[in-house]
Amino acid sequence: MNNTTAMPTASEVHQFDLDIAPALRDFMCSTMTDDLNDCVDWVCEVFDVNATDWLIDRIADEFEAFFGV
């Protein structure tokens, strides 16, 4: 199976919900970035994770909720 389409582990979901999502919202608020790619790059760099399809989808959900798009 392609690593970018693999289902996330419970640990990855937990890390996103408790660590990544709140930090991502703080990042979007402080920078007011309107570029989803900047958000993906920031999450991958800060949390040392790969940009899997699942992670990009979750970041996009947070982005859309934050900016109301």
N, C-alpha and C positions, 0 to 999 in steps of 0.2 A: 504494500500500500504506500502511496505517495505520502511522505512525511507532512506535507503542507495540508493534506485533507484528513489526516488522522483525527479521530475523536479525542477530545481533551480528557485528561484524567481528572478524577475528583479533586486532586490536589491543585491542578491548574485552574479549575473552576473556582475553587476556594481562594487561591491566590489572587485571581482577577477580582472577585467580588470584594475581598477584604483589603487588599493592598493596592492593586493596580487601578481599579475604577476610581476610588477617592483621590488618588494622586493625579490621575489623568484629569479629573474635573478641576483640581487645583491648578494644574498646568494650563488648561484651556482658559480658566478665569484670569490667571496672572498674565498670560501672553496674548489672550484674545486672538489666538491663531485661528484662521478660517480655512486651514489646509489639513485635510484628513491625513495626508502623507506625513506632515510634520508630527502629528499625534502618534502615528504608527512608529515612525523613527524614534521619537522620544521614548515611548514605552519599551521598545526593543533595546535601546541603549541603556536606559536607567535600570530596567529589571533584568537585563541580560537574557532575553528570550528571543526566540525566532518568530518571524512574522508568518505564522500559519494562517490558513484560511479562517479557522475558527477565531483566532485572536483578532484578525483584521475585522471580521464581522462584529465582534463584541466592541471593539474600539469604535467602529462606525455607528453602532447603536448608541453608545455614550455620546459621540459627537453630535448625532442627530437630535438626541434628547436635550443636549446642552444648548445647541443653537436653534432648535425648533425647526429643523428642515425636514 
